[in-house]
C-alpha cells in the first residue's frame, strides 16, 4: 500500500490490524496513561518549550479512544466497584495508587456463599448512552477515531473479590468454587460486551480485555492451570466479541511468551502491553514467530528507557520497535504501561515525536 498522510486515526489503526503499513505507525495509550506527577511535569515542559498543553499535544497523535456505557446502577460506597471490591489510596510519595482493602468473597466457603454475593447486572448500565459517547469521542481534527471499549479481566476480577493467594489455592484445593466465581464473571462480561457492541452498531472497533498472567521471570501459574481455569473463559468471551466484528486486544504484563500460542488459540487479535524488560520477551522473536497471526501494541519501556534513559535512547527504542514489530503492519506503538512519576518530560516527548513520523 502507498499510504498517504490523510488517513484518519480509524483508517490507520484498521490498516495496521490488517497487517498493512500506513502513513505512520498508529499510536495509543491502551491500558496506560501518564501518572499525575509525570503529567504535571509534562504540562509545565510543554507550556514552557512549545506553548501548548498535554491534551493539545496528544490530540493529533493518539489514534484510539475509549468509550463505554453510563453506569446507572445502585449507589456504590466510596472506593467500591461493581463487584463489591473496595479500594483506598496508598501513597507512593508523589502520588497514590488505589489498593484493595476489602475482598468481598475472601471468606466464602462454598457455592451457597458465592450465590449470595451481590453480582453486577447489565441492567446497571445504560447501553443507549453509547451513541452519545461515540458522538463525543468519534471525530477529531484528523477524522474518525478508532474506538475501543473495556475491560474484560476475568481472572483479575475474580481474584479482586477472592484475593489472589486464596484464588490460587482454590485452583488446587477447591476448583469447583474457583470455576463458579470465574463462570459468573465471564457470564457478566459476555452479556455486557454484547450489549455494548449491539448498541454501537459497528462503530466500536476494539474490545480491551485483560488478565495479568506474567511476572518478571515467567508465568504466575503453570500453563496447564492457565489452560484449565482462565483460557476457556476468555475463549468464550472472545468468540462473542468476534460475532460483532470487533477485534480483541488483550493485556498482560510480564513474561508471557510461553502462553502466546494459547492466547492466539483463545482468540485474541492484539497482544498488549509488551513488557520487553521481562525474561524471554523479545520483539523480533514475537514478530517472527507470531506476527502472521497476531498484532502488537505497546512496548516502549516504562521500567528502563522512559524513566532512566536519555531522549536519544528513547528515539532509538521507538525506531527499533517500529522497524521490528511494524514491518508489514500489525503494530500500534505505546508505552508498556502507565508512564510513571519521575519520568523526564523530554523522554515522553521524544517517544511521541519520534513515533509521529515513524514508519517501518
Backbone torsions as a table, in degrees:
resi	resn	phi	psi	omega
1	UNK	NA	136.4	172.4
2	UNK	-93.9	91.6	-174.2
3	UNK	-69.9	149.3	176.3
4	UNK	-119.5	164.2	-174.2
5	UNK	-81.8	4.3	-178.1
6	UNK	-97.6	11.0	177.7
7	UNK	-63.0	138.8	172.2
8	UNK	-77.2	161.7	176.3
9	UNK	-54.3	-41.3	-178.9
10	UNK	-64.6	-43.6	178.9
11	UNK	-63.1	-41.2	-178.1
12	UNK	-61.9	-46.2	-178.9
13	UNK	-68.8	-44.1	-178.7
14	UNK	-60.9	-41.2	177.9
15	UNK	-64.5	-43.3	178.8
16	UNK	-60.1	-41.6	-179.4
17	UNK	-73.0	-15.3	171.9
18	UNK	-93.1	13.6	177.7
19	UNK	61.7	44.6	172.6
20	UNK	-121.4	143.8	177.3
21	UNK	-76.2	150.8	-174.2
22	UNK	-125.7	-176.6	-177.8
23	UNK	-62.2	-34.1	171.0
24	UNK	-152.3	164.2	178.5
25	UNK	-65.9	136.2	173.3
26	UNK	-62.0	151.6	-178.3
27	UNK	-127.6	137.6	178.9
28	UNK	-148.3	162.4	173.0
29	UNK	-121.4	59.6	-176.1
30	UNK	-74.7	128.0	-179.3
31	UNK	52.8	33.0	179.3
32	UNK	-151.2	174.3	177.7
33	UNK	-170.7	-161.9	177.6
34	UNK	-118.9	114.1	-178.9
35	UNK	-56.6	149.6	-169.1
36	UNK	-50.5	-47.3	-179.6
37	UNK	-63.1	-40.3	178.7
38	UNK	-68.0	-37.2	178.9
39	UNK	-65.8	-39.9	178.5
40	UNK	-62.2	-42.0	177.7
41	UNK	-65.3	-39.7	178.9
42	UNK	-65.8	-38.8	178.0
43	UNK	-59.4	-45.1	179.7
44	UNK	-65.1	-41.8	-178.8
45	UNK	-63.4	-47.4	-177.9
46	UNK	-66.9	-36.8	177.5
47	UNK	-63.9	-42.1	-177.2
48	UNK	-74.0	-45.2	-171.5
49	UNK	-90.0	-27.8	-173.0
50	UNK	-132.1	-1.9	178.5
51	UNK	63.3	36.8	-178.0
52	UNK	-140.7	178.5	179.4
53	UNK	-110.0	167.7	177.2
54	UNK	-60.3	-47.3	-177.7
55	UNK	-61.9	-43.8	-179.0
56	UNK	-67.4	-34.7	178.5
57	UNK	-67.9	-43.4	-175.4
58	UNK	-80.0	-25.1	-173.1
59	UNK	-50.7	-48.7	-178.8
60	UNK	-80.3	-3.2	-175.3
61	UNK	-101.4	-38.2	-174.9
62	UNK	-80.1	128.7	-173.6
63	UNK	-101.2	-13.0	-176.4
64	UNK	-122.4	130.7	174.4
65	UNK	-119.8	152.2	-177.2
66	UNK	-101.8	137.2	175.6
67	UNK	-132.9	155.4	178.5
68	UNK	-161.6	167.4	-179.4
69	UNK	-77.4	156.3	176.9
70	UNK	-74.1	140.3	176.0
71	UNK	-82.9	127.3	-179.7
72	UNK	-130.6	17.6	-175.8
73	UNK	-81.2	-167.3	-178.8
74	UNK	-62.0	150.8	179.1
75	UNK	-60.2	139.6	-179.7
76	UNK	-107.2	146.3	177.1
77	UNK	-66.8	162.6	179.1
78	UNK	-58.0	126.7	179.7
79	UNK	79.3	6.0	-176.3
80	UNK	-96.7	144.8	173.7
81	UNK	-109.0	-176.5	-174.3
82	UNK	-68.9	-17.4	179.5
83	UNK	-86.1	-4.5	-176.8
84	UNK	88.2	4.4	177.0
85	UNK	-77.8	137.8	179.0
86	UNK	-120.0	137.6	-177.8
87	UNK	-124.9	158.2	173.3
88	UNK	-138.1	153.1	-178.8
89	UNK	-72.2	130.3	176.4
90	UNK	-120.1	121.8	-173.2
91	UNK	-71.5	141.7	168.4
92	UNK	-114.6	18.8	178.1
93	UNK	111.9	-81.7	-178.7
94	UNK	-80.9	-19.7	-178.8
95	UNK	-152.0	-158.6	-178.0
96	UNK	-149.9	150.9	170.7
97	UNK	-112.9	148.8	176.2
98	UNK	-85.5	116.1	-178.1
99	UNK	-111.1	146.3	-177.2
100	UNK	-68.7	131.1	175.0
101	UNK	-117.2	-11.0	179.4
102	UNK	-142.7	118.3	177.0
103	UNK	-103.5	104.4	-169.1
104	UNK	-65.5	-23.0	-179.9
105	UNK	-105.9	15.8	-176.0
106	UNK	-55.6	-40.6	-174.0
107	UNK	-102.6	8.9	179.4
108	UNK	-63.6	126.8	-174.4
109	UNK	-104.8	-17.1	-176.2
110	UNK	-155.0	179.7	-176.7
111	UNK	-66.1	-30.2	177.8
112	UNK	-62.7	-41.1	178.3
113	UNK	-64.5	-35.7	176.6
114	UNK	-65.4	-42.5	-177.5
115	UNK	-64.2	-31.3	-178.1
116	UNK	-78.9	-11.6	179.7
117	UNK	-64.7	148.6	176.1
118	UNK	-80.6	96.7	-178.5
119	UNK	-84.7	144.4	179.8
120	UNK	-67.7	155.3	-179.6
121	UNK	-125.2	146.4	174.7
122	UNK	-65.8	-15.5	175.1
123	UNK	-68.8	-10.0	178.6
124	UNK	-82.4	1.0	-177.5
125	UNK	-124.8	144.8	176.8
126	UNK	-97.5	93.7	-176.2
127	UNK	-72.0	-20.5	175.2
128	UNK	-65.6	-20.8	-179.7
129	UNK	-71.9	-12.1	178.8
130	UNK	-58.3	-38.6	-179.0
131	UNK	-58.9	-43.6	178.3
132	UNK	-67.6	-39.4	178.7
133	UNK	-61.8	-40.3	178.2
134	UNK	-66.6	-41.3	179.9
135	UNK	-62.8	-37.3	-179.9
136	UNK	-72.5	-37.9	-172.4
137	UNK	-99.8	-15.8	-165.1
138	UNK	-75.9	-24.9	-175.7
139	UNK	-122.3	142.8	177.0
140	UNK	-141.3	-174.1	-179.4
141	UNK	-57.4	-30.8	-178.9
142	UNK	-94.5	6.1	-179.4
143	UNK	110.3	-162.9	-174.1
144	UNK	-70.4	139.0	176.3
145	UNK	-86.1	153.7	164.8
146	UNK	-75.9	129.1	-174.8
147	UNK	-109.7	142.6	-177.0
148	UNK	-132.5	145.4	171.9
149	UNK	-122.3	156.2	-170.5
150	UNK	-136.2	156.8	39.3
151	UNK	-139.0	-53.3	171.8
152	UNK	70.0	38.1	179.4
153	UNK	-99.9	90.8	-171.6
154	UNK	-68.9	-53.8	-179.5
155	UNK	-63.1	-44.8	-177.8
156	UNK	-66.7	-44.5	177.9
157	UNK	-58.6	-36.3	-179.6
158	UNK	-68.3	-46.8	-178.3
159	UNK	-76.8	-22.8	172.3
160	UNK	-59.4	-36.5	179.0
161	UNK	-79.9	-36.0	-171.5
162	UNK	-97.2	-27.6	-168.7
163	UNK	97.3	133.8	-175.6
164	UNK	-62.1	-47.5	-178.4
165	UNK	-59.8	-43.3	-177.5
166	UNK	-67.5	-41.4	179.8
167	UNK	-65.9	-39.0	177.0
168	UNK	-62.2	-39.1	176.5
169	UNK	-66.6	-37.3	177.4
170	UNK	-60.4	-36.5	179.4
171	UNK	-55.1	-31.8	-177.7
172	UNK	-97.2	-46.1	-169.4
173	UNK	-97.5	-24.6	-176.3
174	UNK	-143.2	60.0	-173.5
175	UNK	-61.1	-31.2	179.7
176	UNK	-61.5	-41.2	179.0
177	UNK	-66.0	-44.4	179.2
178	UNK	-61.1	-45.3	179.4
179	UNK	-61.4	-38.5	-177.8
180	UNK	-68.1	-42.7	177.1
181	UNK	-60.4	-48.3	-175.9
182	UNK	-71.2	-29.8	175.1
183	UNK	-63.1	-44.7	-178.9
184	UNK	-65.3	-40.1	177.3
185	UNK	-63.5	-44.6	179.7
186	UNK	-64.0	-42.3	177.6
187	UNK	-54.3	-45.3	-179.6
188	UNK	-62.1	-50.2	-176.2
189	UNK	-64.8	-37.0	178.6
190	UNK	-60.1	-48.3	-179.9
191	UNK	-70.1	-40.5	-178.2
192	UNK	-59.5	-51.4	-177.7
193	UNK	-69.5	-32.6	176.2
194	UNK	-61.4	-42.3	-179.2
195	UNK	-70.8	-38.0	175.9
196	UNK	-61.1	-49.4	-175.4
197	UNK	-70.3	-34.6	175.6
198	UNK	-63.2	-43.7	-179.8
199	UNK	-68.4	-29.0	-178.1
200	UNK	-75.0	-20.7	176.8
201	UNK	53.7	47.6	174.2
202	UNK	85.9	1.1	-175.2
203	UNK	-87.6	-17.4	176.2
204	UNK	-92.1	125.5	-173.1
205	UNK	-94.0	-32.3	-172.6
206	UNK	-132.0	145.6	169.4
207	UNK	-118.3	124.0	-179.3
208	UNK	-86.7	119.9	174.0
209	UNK	-120.0	164.1	-173.5
210	UNK	-160.2	156.2	164.8
211	UNK	-174.6	111.9	176.1
212	UNK	-68.6	112.4	179.2
213	UNK	-118.6	3.9	-178.2
214	UNK	-124.5	145.2	170.9
215	UNK	-108.4	-170.4	-176.4
216	UNK	-65.7	-30.1	-174.2
217	UNK	-106.9	-12.1	-177.2
218	UNK	165.6	-168.1	-179.2
219	UNK	-67.7	149.9	179.3
220	UNK	-76.0	-18.0	179.8
221	UNK	-146.0	166.1	-178.2
222	UNK	-65.5	153.5	178.2
223	UNK	-61.4	-37.7	179.3
224	UNK	-64.1	-40.6	179.2
225	UNK	-67.9	-40.3	175.4
226	UNK	-59.2	-44.2	-178.3
227	UNK	-67.0	-29.5	179.6
228	UNK	-78.8	-43.6	-169.2
229	UNK	-101.4	-38.7	-169.2
230	UNK	-102.0	-46.8	-175.4
231	UNK	-55.5	-45.7	-178.1
232	UNK	-62.1	-32.5	178.6
233	UNK	-64.5	-46.6	179.4
234	UNK	-69.6	-35.0	178.2
235	UNK	-59.7	-43.0	178.4
236	UNK	-66.4	-42.7	178.8
237	UNK	-64.2	-45.9	-178.4
238	UNK	-63.4	-39.2	179.1
239	UNK	-60.7	-40.4	179.2
240	UNK	-67.0	-42.3	178.6
241	UNK	-60.8	-43.4	-178.1
242	UNK	-65.6	-24.0	177.5
243	UNK	-60.8	-23.5	-179.3
244	UNK	-97.0	4.4	178.4
245	UNK	83.0	3.8	177.9
246	UNK	-85.8	157.3	176.6
247	UNK	-100.9	156.2	-177.1
248	UNK	-106.1	121.6	172.1
249	UNK	-105.7	126.2	-171.6
250	UNK	-117.7	128.0	-179.2
251	UNK	-103.2	132.1	162.3
252	UNK	-149.2	133.0	169.6
253	UNK	-73.6	169.5	165.8
254	UNK	84.8	-168.3	-176.5
255	UNK	-85.6	99.3	-173.5
256	UNK	-120.9	10.8	-176.4
257	UNK	-54.3	-39.4	-179.1
258	UNK	-59.6	-31.0	-175.7
259	UNK	-92.2	-7.4	-172.9
260	UNK	-58.8	-43.3	176.9
261	UNK	-57.3	-40.2	178.1
262	UNK	-68.9	-34.8	176.9
263	UNK	-64.1	-41.0	176.3
264	UNK	-64.2	-43.8	-179.6
265	UNK	-61.7	-32.5	-179.3
266	UNK	-83.6	-2.2	167.1
267	UNK	106.3	19.0	177.0
268	UNK	-79.3	153.1	178.1
269	UNK	-107.2	-31.2	-176.6
270	UNK	-133.9	129.8	175.6
271	UNK	-98.1	129.9	-177.9
272	UNK	-138.6	139.3	27.8
273	UNK	-115.8	-0.5	175.1
274	UNK	63.2	71.7	179.2
275	UNK	-87.7	85.1	-172.8
276	UNK	-74.6	-5.9	172.8
277	UNK	-81.1	-10.2	178.8
278	UNK	-82.5	157.6	-174.6
279	UNK	-60.2	129.1	173.6
280	UNK	78.3	2.7	179.2
281	UNK	-92.5	109.6	-175.9
282	UNK	-131.7	124.1	-175.5
283	UNK	-61.9	-39.1	-179.2
284	UNK	-66.4	-42.9	179.2
285	UNK	-62.4	-43.5	179.6
286	UNK	-62.8	-43.8	-179.5
287	UNK	-66.6	-46.2	-178.2
288	UNK	-65.7	-38.0	-174.0
289	UNK	-84.0	-34.0	-170.0
290	UNK	-130.8	-1.2	-173.1
291	UNK	-64.8	-18.0	177.0
292	UNK	-80.1	-16.1	-177.6
293	UNK	-119.4	-2.9	-170.1
294	UNK	-147.5	144.0	171.5
295	UNK	-105.4	168.9	-172.8
296	UNK	-135.8	148.0	175.9
297	UNK	-141.9	136.8	177.0
298	UNK	108.5	-145.7	168.8
299	UNK	103.6	-27.1	-178.4
300	UNK	-74.2	121.4	-166.1
301	UNK	-65.5	121.7	171.2
302	UNK	-94.0	-0.6	176.8
303	UNK	-93.0	-34.4	-174.6
304	UNK	-126.0	-65.6	-167.0
305	UNK	-66.0	-51.1	-178.4
306	UNK	-64.4	-47.6	-178.0
307	UNK	-78.4	-30.6	-169.3
308	UNK	-120.5	-8.7	178.8
309	UNK	-86.0	-176.7	174.2
310	UNK	-99.8	166.0	173.9
311	UNK	-54.9	-35.3	176.9
312	UNK	-64.6	-40.7	176.3
313	UNK	-60.5	-42.2	179.8
314	UNK	-63.6	-45.7	-179.9
315	UNK	-60.5	-40.8	179.4
316	UNK	-66.4	-40.8	179.8
317	UNK	-65.1	-43.6	177.7
318	UNK	-59.8	-46.2	179.7
319	UNK	-60.9	-40.6	179.4
320	UNK	-65.1	-44.2	-179.2
321	UNK	-65.7	-41.4	-179.7
322	UNK	-65.4	-44.6	-178.3
323	UNK	-70.2	-29.0	-177.7
324	UNK	-86.9	-56.5	-176.2
325	UNK	-82.2	-26.6	-176.0
326	UNK	-88.6	-5.5	-179.8
327	UNK	-61.3	121.1	-177.6
328	UNK	76.6	15.1	-177.9
329	UNK	83.3	-173.9	175.8
330	UNK	90.3	15.8	-178.8
331	UNK	-137.9	135.9	171.8
332	UNK	-120.4	122.8	-174.8
333	UNK	-85.0	144.0	174.5
334	UNK	-174.2	173.5	174.9
335	UNK	-69.4	158.4	-177.0
336	UNK	-77.1	-7.9	171.3
337	UNK	-173.4	-163.8	177.8
338	UNK	-60.1	138.7	176.8
339	UNK	-75.6	123.5	-167.2
340	UNK	-87.1	159.6	173.0
341	UNK	-54.6	140.9	-179.4
342	UNK	92.3	-6.8	177.8
343	UNK	-72.7	124.0	-178.5
344	UNK	-60.4	133.1	179.4
345	UNK	-60.1	-30.9	177.5
346	UNK	-59.4	-34.7	-179.9
347	UNK	-73.5	-38.2	177.7
348	UNK	-62.7	-45.4	179.4
349	UNK	-65.1	-38.7	178.3
350	UNK	-60.2	-39.6	178.6
351	UNK	-61.8	-51.3	-176.1
352	UNK	-71.1	-40.2	179.4
353	UNK	-62.1	-42.2	-179.5
354	UNK	-67.3	-43.7	-179.3
355	UNK	-65.2	-29.5	-175.8
356	UNK	-62.1	-22.5	-179.9
357	UNK	-123.3	11.9	-173.0
358	UNK	-85.1	131.0	171.2
359	UNK	-131.9	151.0	180.0
360	UNK	-59.3	NA	NA
